[in-house]
Every structure is written in C-alpha cells, then in structure tokens.
Amino acid sequence: MPPLTTPKSGDALFASVDRVNAELFTLTYGAIVRQLLTDLEEVEEVNKQLDQMGYNIGTRLVDEFLAKSNVSRCVDFKETADVIAKLGFKMFLGVTATVTNWDAEGTSCSFVLEDNPLVDFVELPDTCQGLQYCNVLSGVIRGALEMTEVTWVRDMLRGDDAYEMRVKLIKQVPEEYPYKDDD
C-alpha cells in the first residue's frame, strides 16, 4: 500500500500551479465577455454561454485538482464544499471563499467571495445590467461537481457587498469504476 500523503494547503497548491499574469488573465476574460456580447447580442444568451464555458472548464479542472492536491475522497457535500472553498479557489484563482448559509439537509450552501480577480477593471454599462459577468465560475462549479445547481445571489458589480454563489446538490451520483475487482 502506498504511503499516505497529507493534502496540500491552499497556499502550497497556489504556488505549485503554473500561472499567467493576473492582469492578462483578467483582461483576456473581459475581452471574451465583450466578444460574446457583440456576437450574441442578448445578455441572457451570454450568461448561458459563460456558464457552459465554465462547465466545460470545470469538468477538466477537477482532474487537475485531484491530481495535484493530494485530497482524499470527501465523505459528504459539506466537506466537498469546504475543500472547494479553501483549496480549489485558492489553487486556480488565488483567493479563498467562505462557505455559509447551509440548509438543514446539508445539500445547499453559499460560497462567498470577498475578492474576485475576474472583475478587476470591470464596470458594467447600463445596457448590461442583466449580465452575470462571473457566470463562468458558476459553470466551473457545476462542471467540477456534476449534479448541482449554481445561482448568483450577490454581485459586487451590482452594488452588493460580496460575491455569493448558491450551490445546491441535486443528487449524489455514486462513484462508478470502469473495472471490476477480482475477489
């Protein structure tokens, strides 16, 4: 049996990941959003496209996260949410989130971000008030976790005091293995 390794801290994960310049990343994301607004014209369509882009990213990021973080299998949704908030956000965005507002069943919570590197240099014009500018993040969460719904509750670009995503576990999918052990 291989020796057990301890999970890396959020700071250690952030230091171990190849990064691009934060300003370049922020400006590139802004250019993508702007191009989507030009191409799709409808803000709601842009929101859907950003969510879908995030979903596609999330399905791939989860593999990288598991490979580099040494995190063992989470036992429940609460532990999963805490790992994402403390390690996942730190590893890929350099920030941590706070997990709050749990429901009684432990299947719904909020991720609160005080700082969001995607919105540096961003001001939404009046014509884009329905735009969920950071919808790519909700898509990433959906893609990484599967079987979740993610909605934005608060957004600092709209004058709120923080960024808050509500994450609801729809159903837990049992882990399937592509092979059968010969016992």
Backbone bond lengths (Angstrom), bond angles and torsions (degrees), N, CA, C in turn:
res aa  C-N    CA-C-N  psi(-1)  N-CA   C-N-CA  omega(-1)  CA-C   N-CA-C  phi
1 M - - - 1.443 - - 1.521 108.81 -
2 P 1.369 118.45 131.62 1.448 119.63 -178.43 1.525 110.75 -67.71
3 P 1.329 116.94 152.24 1.461 119.21 -179.75 1.524 109.94 -65.66
4 L 1.335 115.07 144.16 1.454 119.91 178.30 1.519 109.47 -72.79
5 T 1.313 116.03 138.74 1.456 120.22 176.77 1.513 108.40 -112.70
6 T 1.285 116.34 146.50 1.456 119.50 179.08 1.519 109.38 -83.53
7 P 1.324 116.14 146.90 1.464 119.05 178.48 1.527 109.86 -62.72
8 K 1.308 115.06 148.02 1.457 120.10 177.12 1.514 109.49 -77.56
9 S 1.317 116.71 153.75 1.463 121.01 175.21 1.525 108.88 -76.52
10 G 1.325 115.87 164.32 1.459 120.00 178.75 1.516 112.25 -58.88
11 D 1.331 116.93 -40.48 1.462 119.99 179.19 1.526 111.77 -66.29
12 A 1.340 116.57 -40.17 1.465 120.06 178.51 1.526 110.48 -65.38
13 L 1.331 117.26 -39.19 1.466 120.42 177.59 1.522 110.84 -64.27
14 F 1.330 115.81 -44.75 1.465 120.42 -179.31 1.521 110.41 -60.60
15 A 1.325 116.81 -39.39 1.461 121.29 -179.87 1.527 112.40 -70.46
16 S 1.349 116.59 -26.11 1.465 119.45 -174.99 1.525 114.11 -88.81
17 V 1.327 117.68 -6.99 1.463 121.36 -176.21 1.522 110.02 -97.28
18 D 1.335 116.38 136.51 1.459 120.00 174.24 1.523 108.54 -63.81
19 R 1.328 116.89 135.91 1.462 120.86 -176.58 1.515 110.46 -128.33
20 V 1.332 113.13 158.60 1.455 120.56 169.87 1.517 106.85 -106.72
21 N 1.295 116.56 164.85 1.450 121.55 176.67 1.525 109.34 -56.46
22 A 1.341 116.92 132.84 1.467 121.71 -175.98 1.525 111.89 -60.93
23 E 1.325 116.96 -40.03 1.462 119.51 179.73 1.523 111.37 -67.34
24 L 1.323 117.00 -39.77 1.459 120.55 176.96 1.527 110.31 -61.70
25 F 1.330 116.58 -44.59 1.456 121.68 178.32 1.535 110.99 -59.68
26 T 1.319 116.40 -48.18 1.467 121.70 -178.93 1.517 111.47 -62.75
27 L 1.303 116.96 -45.72 1.464 120.66 -179.37 1.528 111.74 -68.23
28 T 1.327 117.09 -37.02 1.468 120.19 177.53 1.525 110.54 -65.15
29 Y 1.329 116.75 -43.72 1.466 119.62 177.58 1.531 109.99 -61.58
30 G 1.319 116.98 -42.76 1.467 120.54 177.57 1.522 112.01 -59.65
31 A 1.326 116.30 -39.96 1.469 120.20 178.59 1.529 111.07 -66.08
32 I 1.321 116.99 -36.57 1.470 120.57 177.29 1.529 109.91 -64.56
33 V 1.319 116.51 -45.99 1.474 120.18 179.51 1.525 109.87 -61.92
34 R 1.311 116.75 -44.01 1.468 120.76 179.95 1.533 110.78 -61.90
35 Q 1.320 117.37 -42.77 1.460 120.59 179.10 1.525 111.24 -64.66
36 L 1.330 116.95 -39.64 1.462 120.15 176.66 1.525 111.01 -62.54
37 L 1.320 116.73 -40.17 1.474 120.12 177.43 1.523 110.90 -62.39
38 T 1.320 116.47 -38.89 1.466 120.91 178.91 1.527 110.82 -69.25
39 D 1.324 117.02 -45.39 1.463 121.44 -175.75 1.522 113.18 -73.03
40 L 1.328 116.91 -42.97 1.459 120.55 -172.29 1.526 113.55 -93.76
41 E 1.300 117.78 -21.77 1.467 126.31 176.61 1.521 114.63 65.21
42 E 1.319 120.13 -37.05 1.463 123.16 -179.99 1.524 110.14 -91.61
43 V 1.323 116.57 126.12 1.461 121.37 -178.23 1.526 111.13 -59.60
44 E 1.321 118.10 -40.05 1.467 120.88 -179.56 1.527 111.40 -63.29
45 E 1.320 117.60 -36.17 1.466 120.95 176.54 1.530 110.79 -67.13
46 V 1.327 116.23 -37.41 1.465 120.12 176.82 1.523 109.79 -64.05
47 N 1.339 116.95 -42.77 1.473 120.92 177.36 1.523 110.71 -57.48
48 K 1.328 117.20 -44.65 1.459 121.38 179.53 1.524 111.20 -64.45
49 Q 1.322 116.86 -41.25 1.462 120.63 -178.83 1.529 111.02 -67.49
50 L 1.341 117.80 -41.47 1.459 120.78 177.30 1.527 110.76 -62.33
51 D 1.334 116.78 -41.01 1.451 120.99 177.93 1.528 110.41 -63.13
52 Q 1.320 117.61 -43.58 1.462 121.30 -179.83 1.526 111.31 -66.07
53 M 1.328 116.98 -39.66 1.462 120.19 175.85 1.528 110.14 -60.62
54 G 1.328 116.04 -45.12 1.453 120.75 179.00 1.515 112.04 -62.68
55 Y 1.330 116.29 -40.56 1.471 120.69 178.26 1.527 110.09 -58.60
56 N 1.328 116.44 -47.01 1.466 120.84 179.46 1.526 111.29 -62.06
57 I 1.302 116.98 -38.94 1.469 121.43 177.67 1.524 109.86 -66.83
58 G 1.331 116.96 -45.30 1.460 121.92 -176.91 1.514 113.66 -61.01
59 T 1.338 116.65 -36.19 1.469 119.08 179.71 1.526 110.94 -65.35
60 R 1.316 117.04 -25.29 1.468 120.90 178.60 1.533 112.47 -92.52
61 L 1.333 116.64 -36.73 1.459 120.14 -178.86 1.524 112.26 -63.64
62 V 1.325 117.04 -33.05 1.457 119.47 -178.78 1.527 110.28 -60.92
63 D 1.321 117.88 -37.72 1.466 120.55 178.19 1.525 111.12 -65.25
64 E 1.327 116.56 -44.11 1.466 119.70 178.62 1.523 110.91 -64.45
65 F 1.321 115.70 -41.66 1.465 119.86 179.23 1.530 110.83 -59.98
66 L 1.313 116.89 -48.60 1.463 119.94 -178.69 1.527 112.01 -65.07
67 A 1.318 116.67 -35.16 1.464 120.39 -179.78 1.530 112.00 -69.63
68 K 1.317 117.58 -35.00 1.464 120.07 -173.49 1.525 114.77 -99.81
69 S 1.321 118.30 -16.84 1.466 119.50 -170.57 1.529 114.68 -92.78
70 N 1.317 118.52 -18.32 1.467 122.42 -175.52 1.521 112.35 60.86
71 V 1.305 117.97 25.62 1.455 121.83 178.49 1.522 108.60 -81.12
72 S 1.313 115.75 131.88 1.463 119.33 177.11 1.530 109.05 -80.50
73 R 1.291 115.65 173.68 1.454 121.56 -177.95 1.524 110.65 -60.03
74 C 1.320 116.52 132.02 1.462 121.17 177.87 1.520 109.23 -77.15
75 V 1.325 116.55 144.14 1.457 120.15 -176.17 1.527 113.08 -86.49
76 D 1.330 117.63 -24.65 1.460 119.88 -179.40 1.530 110.04 -154.50
77 F 1.319 115.20 176.69 1.456 120.75 -176.99 1.532 111.71 -65.42
78 K 1.319 117.20 -33.43 1.474 120.38 179.00 1.525 110.80 -62.95
79 E 1.319 116.42 -45.24 1.464 119.55 178.51 1.531 110.75 -65.47
80 T 1.318 116.53 -39.71 1.465 121.30 178.23 1.523 110.69 -60.09
81 A 1.327 116.29 -46.85 1.468 120.75 179.78 1.525 110.87 -61.03
82 D 1.324 116.78 -41.30 1.460 120.30 -179.63 1.524 111.34 -65.69
83 V 1.316 117.21 -40.45 1.471 121.22 178.44 1.528 110.09 -63.82
84 I 1.318 117.47 -43.09 1.468 120.55 178.71 1.520 110.57 -62.86
85 A 1.331 115.99 -45.72 1.465 120.43 -176.83 1.523 112.63 -65.03
86 K 1.318 116.51 -42.75 1.466 120.35 -174.80 1.522 113.63 -88.36
87 L 1.332 117.22 -35.89 1.457 120.02 -175.61 1.530 113.42 -107.65
88 G 1.309 117.49 -46.18 1.468 121.03 -176.60 1.520 112.58 -63.38
89 F 1.327 116.71 -51.58 1.464 119.53 179.04 1.524 110.70 -62.31
90 K 1.327 116.85 -39.59 1.466 120.45 179.94 1.527 111.06 -65.74
91 M 1.326 116.51 -42.47 1.465 120.95 -177.15 1.526 111.73 -62.99
92 F 1.336 117.00 -42.68 1.461 119.50 -172.19 1.528 114.56 -101.70
93 L 1.334 118.38 -24.80 1.467 119.78 -178.94 1.526 113.67 -118.16
94 G 1.332 116.58 -12.51 1.461 119.42 -179.79 1.515 113.63 80.16
95 V 1.337 117.74 11.99 1.465 122.27 178.37 1.528 108.46 -128.60
96 T 1.317 115.87 162.03 1.459 119.79 173.33 1.520 108.69 -114.60
97 A 1.301 115.25 157.33 1.461 121.65 177.84 1.528 108.37 -115.26
98 T 1.307 114.96 159.59 1.451 121.54 174.56 1.523 107.92 -104.65
99 V 1.313 117.09 135.58 1.462 121.47 177.94 1.527 107.48 -99.09
100 T 1.336 116.38 121.38 1.469 120.99 -177.02 1.526 110.26 -140.70
101 N 1.317 114.72 179.68 1.472 123.78 171.71 1.527 113.65 55.37
102 W 1.329 117.14 49.21 1.459 120.71 177.34 1.517 110.30 -69.94
103 D 1.318 117.37 142.35 1.460 120.66 172.04 1.529 108.92 -83.03
104 A 1.324 116.70 170.83 1.462 121.76 -175.14 1.530 112.67 -62.99
105 E 1.337 117.48 -31.88 1.462 121.18 -178.48 1.523 113.29 -81.38
106 G 1.318 116.96 -11.51 1.465 120.07 -177.27 1.519 112.99 73.65
107 T 1.341 116.91 26.70 1.465 120.82 -178.15 1.521 112.95 -115.65
108 S 1.323 117.47 3.04 1.458 120.56 -179.10 1.520 109.12 -147.23
109 C 1.333 115.39 134.34 1.455 120.44 -179.46 1.523 109.27 -151.77
110 S 1.312 115.15 175.42 1.462 120.85 176.14 1.516 110.08 -118.57
111 F 1.324 115.88 139.78 1.458 122.80 168.22 1.525 106.38 -100.05
112 V 1.318 116.61 122.48 1.461 121.05 179.84 1.523 108.35 -112.15
113 L 1.326 114.87 123.96 1.469 121.90 177.24 1.521 108.59 -109.74
114 E 1.317 116.33 122.35 1.458 120.49 174.81 1.521 110.46 -81.16
115 D 1.327 115.11 -29.26 1.458 121.57 -178.61 1.524 107.58 -127.95
116 N 1.318 116.35 138.48 1.465 120.75 -178.97 1.525 108.42 -138.93
117 P 1.328 117.67 107.92 1.463 119.97 -176.28 1.530 113.77 -66.02
118 L 1.321 118.81 -16.10 1.466 119.97 179.23 1.527 112.70 -69.40
119 V 1.317 117.79 -21.21 1.472 119.67 -171.11 1.524 114.22 -104.92
120 D 1.320 117.52 5.84 1.467 118.49 174.61 1.528 108.37 -57.98
121 F 1.297 118.02 135.49 1.467 125.16 177.74 1.529 113.46 72.31
122 V 1.342 119.70 14.77 1.464 121.39 -174.16 1.524 111.43 -107.85
123 E 1.316 114.73 132.90 1.461 122.92 168.18 1.514 106.26 -134.59
124 L 1.332 116.51 129.11 1.455 119.51 179.97 1.524 110.51 -84.77
125 P 1.330 117.40 128.49 1.468 119.28 175.75 1.533 109.79 -73.05
126 D 1.315 116.69 163.23 1.465 121.65 -179.28 1.524 112.32 -57.23
127 T 1.326 117.53 -30.42 1.470 120.84 -178.59 1.525 112.74 -72.72
128 C 1.333 117.49 -9.98 1.468 121.11 -176.62 1.525 112.39 -118.36
129 Q 1.309 118.21 28.14 1.460 120.17 -175.90 1.524 113.63 -64.86
130 G 1.317 119.50 -23.93 1.462 121.61 177.18 1.516 113.39 -86.34
131 L 1.319 116.85 -2.31 1.466 121.13 -176.50 1.526 110.92 -72.08
132 Q 1.309 116.02 127.39 1.467 122.23 171.24 1.528 105.78 -92.33
133 Y 1.317 116.22 83.06 1.459 122.24 -171.00 1.529 112.57 -54.53
134 C 1.309 117.73 -37.38 1.470 121.81 -176.94 1.519 112.21 -97.43
135 N 1.315 117.81 22.66 1.460 121.24 -177.51 1.519 112.85 -60.19
136 V 1.314 117.51 -20.17 1.463 119.92 175.97 1.534 110.09 -60.24
137 L 1.345 117.50 -34.00 1.464 120.61 179.35 1.519 111.78 -67.09
138 S 1.320 117.45 -40.40 1.468 118.87 177.81 1.524 110.00 -65.52
139 G 1.323 117.08 -36.43 1.461 120.25 175.86 1.515 112.22 -65.20
140 V 1.323 116.90 -38.91 1.471 120.62 178.00 1.526 109.96 -60.95
141 I 1.322 117.20 -44.23 1.465 120.74 178.86 1.532 109.92 -62.72
142 R 1.318 117.35 -45.52 1.469 120.98 178.34 1.525 111.12 -59.52
143 G 1.330 116.21 -43.67 1.464 120.20 -178.71 1.516 112.65 -68.06
144 A 1.320 116.63 -38.61 1.461 120.36 -178.32 1.522 111.74 -72.76
145 L 1.314 117.33 -35.56 1.464 120.30 -175.29 1.517 114.19 -98.45
146 E 1.335 118.05 -22.07 1.464 120.60 -173.73 1.532 109.41 57.19
147 M 1.252 118.25 161.51 1.463 125.55 174.05 1.536 113.96 44.89
148 T 1.325 116.89 40.32 1.464 121.57 175.12 1.521 108.95 -130.24
149 E 1.317 114.57 156.20 1.460 122.13 169.69 1.521 106.56 -111.93
150 V 1.313 116.59 138.42 1.455 120.63 -179.90 1.520 108.23 -131.03
151 T 1.321 116.29 127.01 1.462 121.39 178.07 1.522 109.36 -132.02
152 W 1.307 115.85 148.85 1.461 121.55 177.28 1.521 108.77 -85.43
153 V 1.329 116.03 130.47 1.460 122.26 179.81 1.532 110.04 -104.08
154 R 1.321 115.66 -44.46 1.466 120.51 179.56 1.525 109.07 -131.66
155 D 1.337 114.97 150.30 1.460 120.82 -177.01 1.528 108.20 -148.94
156 M 1.324 116.88 119.76 1.461 121.15 -179.04 1.525 112.24 -64.05
157 L 1.330 118.00 -24.26 1.454 120.18 176.58 1.527 111.64 -68.04
158 R 1.319 115.94 -15.24 1.470 122.18 178.00 1.527 111.48 -106.22
159 G 1.328 116.42 10.15 1.456 119.91 176.87 1.515 115.60 96.68
160 D 1.329 118.48 1.23 1.464 120.67 177.61 1.529 109.91 -74.50
161 D 1.330 116.00 168.55 1.464 120.29 -176.24 1.527 113.78 -87.57
162 A 1.330 118.38 -6.33 1.466 122.16 179.95 1.526 108.70 -162.17
163 Y 1.324 114.87 174.61 1.469 121.55 172.16 1.516 106.30 -102.19
164 E 1.323 116.69 125.90 1.459 120.26 -179.09 1.526 110.17 -132.78
165 M 1.332 114.51 124.19 1.461 122.09 175.23 1.519 108.02 -108.45
166 R 1.307 116.70 131.85 1.466 121.62 174.49 1.523 107.72 -95.37
167 V 1.329 116.66 123.69 1.463 122.26 -177.69 1.522 108.26 -115.55
168 K 1.320 115.56 124.88 1.461 120.59 -179.49 1.527 109.19 -122.32
169 L 1.325 115.19 126.53 1.462 121.38 175.96 1.524 107.82 -78.95
170 I 1.322 116.08 118.41 1.463 120.58 -179.67 1.526 109.80 -78.93
171 K 1.326 115.42 -51.39 1.457 119.78 174.35 1.520 108.22 -158.34
172 Q 1.307 114.93 151.16 1.450 120.25 178.96 1.519 108.36 -89.86
173 V 1.317 115.44 125.40 1.455 121.35 -179.41 1.522 108.17 -91.32
174 P 1.328 117.69 125.72 1.462 118.90 178.98 1.526 110.63 -65.91
175 E 1.311 115.01 145.74 1.455 120.56 179.31 1.516 109.30 -70.41
176 E 1.321 116.33 132.09 1.454 120.75 178.83 1.523 108.90 -116.68
177 Y 1.301 115.17 138.04 1.444 120.49 178.75 1.522 108.72 -106.95
178 P 1.325 117.93 139.88 1.457 120.62 -177.80 1.518 114.16 -74.61
179 Y 1.308 116.72 -2.26 1.451 119.36 -178.84 1.526 108.87 -137.11
180 K 1.296 115.90 167.93 1.456 121.67 179.03 1.523 108.68 -117.09
181 D 1.310 115.74 132.32 1.467 119.60 176.87 1.516 109.70 -70.12
182 D 1.302 116.08 140.55 1.458 120.03 175.77 1.531 107.13 -92.29
183 D 1.307 115.36 104.57 1.468 120.32 179.83 1.505 112.00 -99.17
